Amino acid sequence: MKKIFYSEKYGWSFPGKYILLAIPAIVGLIYFENIFINIILSLYLFGCVIGFFKGDR
């Protein structure tokens, strides 16, 4: 089975996908001081953590 593939439901899938998607959220939490933006980034980061453990399958 290929490590990089595309599915109609999840889009592109490859090892480390959710780690790469979580990097902007971590940087944003460190950089921004606005509470509203931090809440949005925290929810996004939480979704990345769920995706990391659950996967695309």
C-alpha positions as CSV (number, residue, x, y, z in Angstrom):
1,M,0.0,0.0,0.0
2,K,1.3,3.5,-0.9
3,K,2.2,5.8,2.0
4,I,0.9,8.9,0.1
5,F,-2.6,8.6,-1.4
6,Y,-5.7,10.7,-2.1
7,S,-9.2,9.9,-1.0
8,E,-12.5,11.7,-1.8
9,K,-13.4,11.9,1.9
10,Y,-10.1,12.9,3.5
11,G,-8.0,14.4,0.7
12,W,-4.3,13.8,0.7
13,S,-3.0,11.4,3.3
14,F,0.6,10.9,4.2
15,P,2.6,10.2,7.4
16,G,3.0,13.2,9.6
17,K,0.1,15.1,8.0
18,Y,-1.5,16.2,11.3
19,I,1.8,17.1,12.8
20,L,2.5,19.5,9.9
21,L,-1.0,20.9,10.2
22,A,-0.6,21.5,13.9
23,I,2.6,23.6,13.6
24,P,0.8,26.8,12.6
25,A,-1.5,26.5,15.6
26,I,1.3,26.1,18.0
27,V,3.2,29.0,16.5
28,G,0.0,31.1,16.6
29,L,-0.7,30.3,20.2
30,I,2.8,31.5,21.1
31,Y,2.6,34.6,18.9
32,F,-0.9,36.0,19.3
33,E,-2.2,37.5,22.5
34,N,-5.8,37.9,21.5
35,I,-8.1,35.6,23.5
36,F,-10.5,35.0,20.6
37,I,-7.7,33.9,18.2
38,N,-6.2,31.7,20.9
39,I,-9.5,30.0,21.4
40,I,-9.9,29.3,17.6
41,L,-6.3,28.0,17.4
42,S,-6.8,25.8,20.5
43,L,-9.8,24.2,18.8
44,Y,-7.9,23.7,15.6
45,L,-5.0,22.2,17.6
46,F,-7.4,19.9,19.4
47,G,-8.7,18.7,16.0
48,C,-5.2,18.0,14.8
49,V,-4.5,15.9,17.9
50,I,-7.7,13.9,17.3
51,G,-6.8,13.4,13.7
52,F,-3.3,12.3,14.7
53,F,-4.6,9.6,16.9
54,K,-7.7,8.6,14.9
55,G,-6.1,8.8,11.5
56,D,-7.7,9.1,8.1
57,R,-9.1,5.6,7.8
